Amino acid sequence: MQQRRRHLYYFVMMGVCLTMFVLAWGVVRFFSVGAAIGMCVVAMVIPPVAAIFANKRDPEDDWWEDPRWEDPEWDEPGHDRDRPDQ
């Protein structure tokens, strides 16, 4: 999954979370306090799930297999860890 799509899913899930909180205490509590509390419990679970889902790596991501890590001169002066040697 592309990074953009993961960000979109994250923001949609967080939007659903905020909407549930607002609706629970703005509207639903007038009809049923138990339902409002239940909505808040469900909304409380959404942010950690959204964070886990948004930080999931894809099989085609290869950022963790940087060939520079195996370079014996990794810590030598003149080698920049953030940019590959050209």
Secondary structure, DSSP 8 states (H G I E B T S, - for coil): --HHHHHHHHHHHHHHHHHHHHHHHHTGGGT-HHHHHHHHHHHHHHHHHHHHHHT---TT--TT--GGGG-TTTTSTT--SSS---
